[in-house]
Amino acid sequence: MELEEIDKKEATLADDSRELVPYVGPIEVRFRNRVGFVGALVMGNQVLLGAIPMEDMDLVVIPDTRTLDVFLVEGWSWAKGEAPSLDRE
């Protein structure tokens, strides 16, 4: 992607070790009819979209299918802990 390094940030890995890694951005992320701008920690060739950009674009993970979708349930709040209905007909 040839993104310019803005800074270095410390990342904690799965084995609890810490490593300074390049931080790049801004990156424009698009999913269906949503768009957001994020920064990214560069660690190999894997992509990880964090919770804040997902909230910004109103995206939700569907655990049963391990997919990402646009969150369309009106009046539902993550903070209230309510369970939205994501049934599709």
A tleap script that builds the chain and sets N, CA, C and O, in Angstrom:
source leaprc.protein.ff14SB
mol = sequence {
  NMET GLU LEU GLU GLU ILE ASP LYS LYS GLU
  ALA THR LEU ALA ASP ASP SER ARG GLU LEU
  VAL PRO TYR VAL GLY PRO ILE GLU VAL ARG
  PHE ARG ASN ARG VAL GLY PHE VAL GLY ALA
  LEU VAL MET GLY ASN GLN VAL LEU LEU GLY
  ALA ILE PRO MET GLU ASP MET ASP LEU VAL
  VAL ILE PRO ASP THR ARG THR LEU ASP VAL
  PHE LEU VAL GLU GLY TRP SER TRP ALA LYS
  GLY GLU ALA PRO SER LEU ASP ARG CGLU
}
set mol.1.N position { 0.806 -1.194 0.000 }
set mol.1.CA position { 0.000 0.000 0.000 }
set mol.1.C position { 0.854 1.264 0.000 }
set mol.1.O position { 0.362 2.350 -0.307 }
set mol.2.N position { 2.101 1.125 0.336 }
set mol.2.CA position { 3.044 2.240 0.318 }
set mol.2.C position { 2.556 3.448 1.124 }
set mol.2.O position { 2.587 4.577 0.634 }
set mol.3.N position { 2.107 3.208 2.360 }
set mol.3.CA position { 1.648 4.286 3.236 }
set mol.3.C position { 2.816 4.870 4.003 }
set mol.3.O position { 3.754 4.161 4.367 }
set mol.4.N position { 2.752 6.163 4.243 }
set mol.4.CA position { 3.825 6.844 4.950 }
set mol.4.C position { 3.710 6.611 6.455 }
set mol.4.O position { 2.632 6.741 7.035 }
set mol.5.N position { 4.826 6.269 7.070 }
set mol.5.CA position { 4.854 6.074 8.515 }
set mol.5.C position { 4.739 7.426 9.199 }
set mol.5.O position { 5.519 8.336 8.920 }
set mol.6.N position { 3.761 7.559 10.099 }
set mol.6.CA position { 3.535 8.798 10.842 }
set mol.6.C position { 4.273 8.760 12.177 }
set mol.6.O position { 4.794 9.773 12.644 }
set mol.7.N position { 4.306 7.573 12.781 }
set mol.7.CA position { 4.842 7.426 14.134 }
set mol.7.C position { 5.142 5.956 14.364 }
set mol.7.O position { 4.914 5.124 13.486 }
set mol.8.N position { 5.648 5.640 15.537 }
set mol.8.CA position { 5.777 4.257 15.989 }
set mol.8.C position { 4.947 4.141 17.254 }
set mol.8.O position { 4.947 5.044 18.091 }
set mol.9.N position { 4.240 3.027 17.393 }
set mol.9.CA position { 3.418 2.799 18.580 }
set mol.9.C position { 3.732 1.429 19.145 }
set mol.9.O position { 4.121 0.516 18.417 }
set mol.10.N position { 3.558 1.296 20.452 }
set mol.10.CA position { 3.796 0.016 21.098 }
set mol.10.C position { 2.555 -0.866 20.958 }
set mol.10.O position { 1.441 -0.430 21.248 }
set mol.11.N position { 2.751 -2.082 20.523 }
set mol.11.CA position { 1.671 -3.061 20.384 }
set mol.11.C position { 1.949 -4.218 21.326 }
set mol.11.O position { 3.082 -4.688 21.425 }
set mol.12.N position { 0.910 -4.676 22.017 }
set mol.12.CA position { 1.022 -5.857 22.862 }
set mol.12.C position { 0.534 -7.048 22.060 }
set mol.12.O position { -0.597 -7.061 21.573 }
set mol.13.N position { 1.389 -8.045 21.924 }
set mol.13.CA position { 1.079 -9.224 21.119 }
set mol.13.C position { 0.350 -10.281 21.944 }
set mol.13.O position { 0.237 -10.146 23.162 }
set mol.14.N position { -0.140 -11.323 21.296 }
set mol.14.CA position { -0.912 -12.379 21.955 }
set mol.14.C position { -0.136 -13.060 23.080 }
set mol.14.O position { -0.732 -13.529 24.050 }
set mol.15.N position { 1.201 -13.117 22.952 }
set mol.15.CA position { 2.018 -13.751 23.991 }
set mol.15.C position { 2.429 -12.768 25.086 }
set mol.15.O position { 3.313 -13.066 25.889 }
set mol.16.N position { 1.781 -11.580 25.122 }
set mol.16.CA position { 2.033 -10.502 26.088 }
set mol.16.C position { 3.363 -9.790 25.894 }
set mol.16.O position { 3.728 -8.941 26.707 }
set mol.17.N position { 4.097 -10.119 24.828 }
set mol.17.CA position { 5.307 -9.360 24.534 }
set mol.17.C position { 4.898 -8.035 23.892 }
set mol.17.O position { 3.794 -7.899 23.365 }
set mol.18.N position { 5.802 -7.071 23.946 }
set mol.18.CA position { 5.523 -5.751 23.378 }
set mol.18.C position { 6.520 -5.437 22.286 }
set mol.18.O position { 7.687 -5.822 22.354 }
set mol.19.N position { 6.040 -4.731 21.275 }
set mol.19.CA position { 6.877 -4.430 20.123 }
set mol.19.C position { 6.504 -3.053 19.580 }
set mol.19.O position { 5.324 -2.713 19.490 }
set mol.20.N position { 7.520 -2.258 19.217 }
set mol.20.CA position { 7.263 -0.985 18.546 }
set mol.20.C position { 7.025 -1.265 17.065 }
set mol.20.O position { 7.844 -1.896 16.397 }
set mol.21.N position { 5.885 -0.783 16.567 }
set mol.21.CA position { 5.533 -1.033 15.166 }
set mol.21.C position { 5.163 0.286 14.491 }
set mol.21.O position { 4.739 1.228 15.159 }
set mol.22.N position { 5.323 0.355 13.167 }
set mol.22.CA position { 4.967 1.573 12.450 }
set mol.22.C position { 3.462 1.855 12.518 }
set mol.22.O position { 2.638 0.941 12.475 }
set mol.23.N position { 3.128 3.148 12.626 }
set mol.23.CA position { 1.744 3.617 12.588 }
set mol.23.C position { 1.595 4.449 11.322 }
set mol.23.O position { 2.357 5.392 11.108 }
set mol.24.N position { 0.614 4.106 10.475 }
set mol.24.CA position { 0.433 4.770 9.186 }
set mol.24.C position { -0.996 5.288 9.048 }
set mol.24.O position { -1.897 4.865 9.772 }
set mol.25.N position { -1.185 6.205 8.113 }
set mol.25.CA position { -2.534 6.686 7.853 }
set mol.25.C position { -2.500 8.097 7.299 }
set mol.25.O position { -1.414 8.633 7.078 }
set mol.26.N position { -3.624 8.707 7.071 }
set mol.26.CA position { -4.944 8.111 7.225 }
set mol.26.C position { -5.252 7.138 6.088 }
set mol.26.O position { -4.760 7.280 4.968 }
set mol.27.N position { -6.076 6.153 6.411 }
set mol.27.CA position { -6.505 5.151 5.440 }
set mol.27.C position { -8.019 5.276 5.288 }
set mol.27.O position { -8.749 5.296 6.279 }
set mol.28.N position { -8.479 5.357 4.054 }
set mol.28.CA position { -9.923 5.396 3.802 }
set mol.28.C position { -10.427 3.959 3.721 }
set mol.28.O position { -9.939 3.159 2.923 }
set mol.29.N position { -11.414 3.647 4.563 }
set mol.29.CA position { -11.997 2.315 4.611 }
set mol.29.C position { -13.448 2.412 4.132 }
set mol.29.O position { -14.213 3.249 4.611 }
set mol.30.N position { -13.815 1.553 3.190 }
set mol.30.CA position { -15.186 1.524 2.666 }
set mol.30.C position { -15.767 0.127 2.832 }
set mol.30.O position { -15.091 -0.876 2.602 }
set mol.31.N position { -17.025 0.082 3.233 }
set mol.31.CA position { -17.785 -1.167 3.317 }
set mol.31.C position { -19.219 -0.853 2.931 }
set mol.31.O position { -19.903 -0.086 3.609 }
set mol.32.N position { -19.666 -1.450 1.839 }
set mol.32.CA position { -20.991 -1.181 1.277 }
set mol.32.C position { -21.191 0.321 1.120 }
set mol.32.O position { -20.441 0.955 0.378 }
set mol.33.N position { -22.185 0.917 1.797 }
set mol.33.CA position { -22.434 2.348 1.654 }
set mol.33.C position { -21.836 3.156 2.807 }
set mol.33.O position { -22.293 4.265 3.082 }
set mol.34.N position { -20.835 2.622 3.475 }
set mol.34.CA position { -20.207 3.292 4.616 }
set mol.34.C position { -18.767 3.659 4.268 }
set mol.34.O position { -18.127 3.007 3.443 }
set mol.35.N position { -18.266 4.724 4.917 }
set mol.35.CA position { -16.875 5.127 4.720 }
set mol.35.C position { -16.337 5.661 6.047 }
set mol.35.O position { -17.066 6.285 6.818 }
set mol.36.N position { -15.061 5.411 6.300 }
set mol.36.CA position { -14.408 5.913 7.497 }
set mol.36.C position { -12.927 6.102 7.237 }
set mol.36.O position { -12.382 5.551 6.281 }
set mol.37.N position { -12.278 6.879 8.086 }
set mol.37.CA position { -10.838 7.105 7.992 }
set mol.37.C position { -10.192 6.624 9.276 }
set mol.37.O position { -10.658 6.937 10.371 }
set mol.38.N position { -9.103 5.855 9.136 }
set mol.38.CA position { -8.443 5.255 10.291 }
set mol.38.C position { -6.931 5.339 10.137 }
set mol.38.O position { -6.411 5.603 9.053 }
set mol.39.N position { -6.246 5.110 11.234 }
set mol.39.CA position { -4.813 4.881 11.224 }
set mol.39.C position { -4.603 3.389 11.437 }
set mol.39.O position { -5.521 2.692 11.870 }
set mol.40.N position { -3.417 2.894 11.141 }
set mol.40.CA position { -3.181 1.455 11.257 }
set mol.40.C position { -1.797 1.162 11.802 }
set mol.40.O position { -0.831 1.858 11.491 }
set mol.41.N position { -1.715 0.131 12.612 }
set mol.41.CA position { -0.436 -0.409 13.048 }
set mol.41.C position { -0.030 -1.452 12.021 }
set mol.41.O position { -0.828 -2.319 11.668 }
set mol.42.N position { 1.193 -1.378 11.544 }
set mol.42.CA position { 1.659 -2.296 10.503 }
set mol.42.C position { 2.411 -3.452 11.156 }
set mol.42.O position { 3.457 -3.273 11.780 }
set mol.43.N position { 1.830 -4.657 10.986 }
set mol.43.CA position { 2.429 -5.865 11.551 }
set mol.43.C position { 2.241 -6.987 10.548 }
set mol.43.O position { 1.260 -7.726 10.633 }
set mol.44.N position { 3.127 -7.130 9.631 }
set mol.44.CA position { 2.997 -8.181 8.630 }
set mol.44.C position { 1.992 -7.802 7.564 }
set mol.44.O position { 1.887 -6.634 7.188 }
set mol.45.N position { 1.242 -8.801 7.067 }
set mol.45.CA position { 0.303 -8.538 5.982 }
set mol.45.C position { -1.146 -8.797 6.381 }
set mol.45.O position { -1.999 -8.943 5.505 }
set mol.46.N position { -1.446 -8.856 7.670 }
set mol.46.CA position { -2.810 -9.059 8.142 }
set mol.46.C position { -3.500 -7.713 8.378 }
set mol.46.O position { -2.852 -6.725 8.722 }
set mol.47.N position { -4.811 -7.691 8.188 }
set mol.47.CA position { -5.603 -6.481 8.393 }
set mol.47.C position { -6.532 -6.706 9.570 }
set mol.47.O position { -7.208 -7.732 9.640 }
set mol.48.N position { -6.572 -5.757 10.496 }
set mol.48.CA position { -7.456 -5.823 11.649 }
set mol.48.C position { -8.187 -4.502 11.751 }
set mol.48.O position { -7.556 -3.454 11.888 }
set mol.49.N position { -9.506 -4.536 11.687 }
set mol.49.CA position { -10.312 -3.337 11.826 }
set mol.49.C position { -10.800 -3.282 13.259 }
set mol.49.O position { -11.501 -4.187 13.711 }
set mol.50.N position { -10.441 -2.238 13.974 }
set mol.50.CA position { -10.778 -2.135 15.389 }
set mol.50.C position { -12.216 -1.733 15.646 }
set mol.50.O position { -12.969 -1.430 14.720 }
set mol.51.N position { -12.589 -1.733 16.929 }
set mol.51.CA position { -13.962 -1.446 17.337 }
set mol.51.C position { -14.372 -0.004 17.045 }
set mol.51.O position { -15.522 0.237 16.679 }
set mol.52.N position { -13.472 0.953 17.193 }
set mol.52.CA position { -13.841 2.356 16.995 }
set mol.52.C position { -14.197 2.640 15.534 }
set mol.52.O position { -15.242 3.243 15.289 }
set mol.53.N position { -13.381 2.237 14.548 }
set mol.53.CA position { -13.806 2.442 13.158 }
set mol.53.C position { -15.091 1.684 12.820 }
set mol.53.O position { -15.907 2.170 12.037 }
set mol.54.N position { -15.277 0.498 13.403 }
set mol.54.CA position { -16.509 -0.245 13.132 }
set mol.54.C position { -17.719 0.502 13.672 }
set mol.54.O position { -18.750 0.563 13.003 }
set mol.55.N position { -17.614 1.073 14.871 }
set mol.55.CA position { -18.710 1.869 15.422 }
set mol.55.C position { -18.951 3.108 14.580 }
set mol.55.O position { -20.098 3.476 14.326 }
set mol.56.N position { -17.874 3.752 14.146 }
set mol.56.CA position { -17.982 4.958 13.331 }
set mol.56.C position { -18.759 4.695 12.045 }
set mol.56.O position { -19.497 5.561 11.575 }
set mol.57.N position { -18.596 3.504 11.477 }
set mol.57.CA position { -19.271 3.162 10.227 }
set mol.57.C position { -20.550 2.356 10.455 }
set mol.57.O position { -21.153 1.868 9.499 }
set mol.58.N position { -20.975 2.210 11.740 }
set mol.58.CA position { -22.180 1.448 12.089 }
set mol.58.C position { -22.127 0.016 11.558 }
set mol.58.O position { -23.067 -0.455 10.918 }
set mol.59.N position { -21.015 -0.669 11.830 }
set mol.59.CA position { -20.854 -2.053 11.395 }
set mol.59.C position { -20.972 -2.985 12.591 }
set mol.59.O position { -20.706 -2.596 13.728 }
set mol.60.N position { -21.372 -4.209 12.319 }
set mol.60.CA position { -21.513 -5.208 13.367 }
set mol.60.C position { -21.027 -6.551 12.833 }
set mol.60.O position { -21.212 -6.868 11.658 }
set mol.61.N position { -20.401 -7.339 13.715 }
set mol.61.CA position { -19.972 -8.694 13.367 }
set mol.61.C position { -21.132 -9.643 13.647 }
set mol.61.O position { -21.728 -9.606 14.723 }
set mol.62.N position { -21.447 -10.490 12.674 }
set mol.62.CA position { -22.470 -11.527 12.850 }
set mol.62.C position { -21.729 -12.809 13.212 }
set mol.62.O position { -21.153 -13.454 12.335 }
set mol.63.N position { -21.734 -13.194 14.499 }
set mol.63.CA position { -20.926 -14.339 14.949 }
set mol.63.C position { -21.262 -15.660 14.263 }
set mol.63.O position { -20.364 -16.442 13.953 }
set mol.64.N position { -22.553 -15.914 14.024 }
set mol.64.CA position { -22.954 -17.201 13.432 }
set mol.64.C position { -22.322 -17.446 12.071 }
set mol.64.O position { -21.966 -18.576 11.737 }
set mol.65.N position { -22.184 -16.372 11.279 }
set mol.65.CA position { -21.652 -16.520 9.923 }
set mol.65.C position { -20.234 -15.981 9.789 }
set mol.65.O position { -19.615 -16.089 8.731 }
set mol.66.N position { -19.718 -15.388 10.892 }
set mol.66.CA position { -18.387 -14.780 10.899 }
set mol.66.C position { -18.246 -13.764 9.766 }
set mol.66.O position { -17.248 -13.743 9.046 }
set mol.67.N position { -19.279 -12.916 9.629 }
set mol.67.CA position { -19.297 -11.887 8.598 }
set mol.67.C position { -19.514 -10.525 9.225 }
set mol.67.O position { -19.863 -10.402 10.399 }
set mol.68.N position { -19.297 -9.508 8.411 }
set mol.68.CA position { -19.487 -8.121 8.813 }
set mol.68.C position { -20.693 -7.579 8.077 }
set mol.68.O position { -20.900 -7.900 6.907 }
set mol.69.N position { -21.504 -6.748 8.756 }
set mol.69.CA position { -22.682 -6.186 8.097 }
set mol.69.C position { -22.937 -4.780 8.628 }
set mol.69.O position { -22.386 -4.376 9.652 }
set mol.70.N position { -23.778 -4.051 7.915 }
set mol.70.CA position { -24.184 -2.714 8.349 }
set mol.70.C position { -25.244 -2.889 9.430 }
set mol.70.O position { -26.165 -3.691 9.279 }
set mol.71.N position { -25.111 -2.143 10.512 }
set mol.71.CA position { -26.025 -2.225 11.649 }
set mol.71.C position { -27.238 -1.361 11.358 }
set mol.71.O position { -27.119 -0.137 11.294 }
set mol.72.N position { -28.415 -1.976 11.179 }
set mol.72.CA position { -29.602 -1.243 10.731 }
set mol.72.C position { -30.745 -1.201 11.734 }
set mol.72.O position { -31.802 -0.656 11.413 }
set mol.73.N position { -30.587 -1.743 12.919 }
set mol.73.CA position { -31.678 -1.797 13.878 }
set mol.73.C position { -31.809 -0.446 14.571 }
set mol.73.O position { -30.909 -0.033 15.302 }
set mol.74.N position { -32.927 0.246 14.344 }
set mol.74.CA position { -33.139 1.557 14.952 }
set mol.74.C position { -33.599 1.412 16.394 }
set mol.74.O position { -34.325 0.476 16.730 }
set mol.75.N position { -33.172 2.343 17.247 }
set mol.75.CA position { -33.612 2.362 18.626 }
set mol.75.C position { -32.889 1.393 19.536 }
set mol.75.O position { -33.213 1.300 20.720 }
set mol.76.N position { -31.918 0.670 19.008 }
set mol.76.CA position { -31.168 -0.279 19.821 }
set mol.76.C position { -29.882 0.364 20.283 }
set mol.76.O position { -29.281 1.139 19.539 }
set mol.77.N position { -29.452 0.068 21.471 }
set mol.77.CA position { -28.245 0.675 22.017 }
set mol.77.C position { -27.315 -0.388 22.572 }
set mol.77.O position { -27.728 -1.238 23.361 }
set mol.78.N position { -26.038 -0.335 22.147 }
set mol.78.CA position { -25.037 -1.235 22.725 }
set mol.78.C position { -24.962 -1.023 24.231 }
set mol.78.O position { -24.850 -1.986 24.989 }
set mol.79.N position { -25.025 0.243 24.673 }
set mol.79.CA position { -24.868 0.574 26.089 }
set mol.79.C position { -25.981 -0.041 26.942 }
set mol.79.O position { -25.739 -0.398 28.095 }
set mol.80.N position { -27.187 -0.170 26.402 }
set mol.80.CA position { -28.307 -0.736 27.152 }
set mol.80.C position { -28.206 -2.252 27.266 }
set mol.80.O position { -28.876 -2.857 28.103 }
set mol.81.N position { -27.374 -2.870 26.432 }
set mol.81.CA position { -27.216 -4.322 26.471 }
set mol.81.C position { -28.395 -5.074 25.901 }
set mol.81.O position { -28.570 -6.263 26.171 }
set mol.82.N position { -29.205 -4.392 25.114 }
set mol.82.CA position { -30.352 -5.047 24.503 }
set mol.82.C position { -29.880 -5.945 23.366 }
set mol.82.O position { -28.832 -5.706 22.766 }
set mol.83.N position { -30.643 -6.955 23.084 }
set mol.83.CA position { -30.296 -7.859 21.982 }
set mol.83.C position { -31.118 -7.502 20.753 }
set mol.83.O position { -32.333 -7.705 20.739 }
set mol.84.N position { -30.470 -6.974 19.723 }
set mol.84.CA position { -31.222 -6.610 18.523 }
set mol.84.C position { -31.612 -7.847 17.719 }
set mol.84.O position { -30.966 -8.891 17.806 }
set mol.85.N position { -32.660 -7.712 16.951 }
set mol.85.CA position { -33.049 -8.778 16.043 }
set mol.85.C position { -32.414 -8.504 14.696 }
set mol.85.O position { -32.700 -7.482 14.074 }
set mol.86.N position { -31.559 -9.401 14.238 }
set mol.86.CA position { -30.898 -9.236 12.957 }
set mol.86.C position { -31.450 -10.210 11.930 }
set mol.86.O position { -30.800 -10.500 10.925 }
set mol.87.N position { -32.661 -10.717 12.188 }
set mol.87.CA position { -33.288 -11.654 11.252 }
set mol.87.C position { -33.491 -10.992 9.913 }
set mol.87.O position { -33.903 -9.835 9.825 }
set mol.88.N position { -33.195 -11.741 8.874 }
set mol.88.CA position { -33.384 -11.241 7.512 }
set mol.88.C position { -34.406 -12.117 6.826 }
set mol.88.O position { -34.331 -13.344 6.883 }
set mol.89.N position { -35.353 -11.484 6.183 }
set mol.89.CA position { -36.395 -12.250 5.491 }
set mol.89.C position { -36.174 -12.225 4.022 }
set mol.89.O position { -36.950 -12.815 3.270 }
savepdb mol mol.pdb
quit
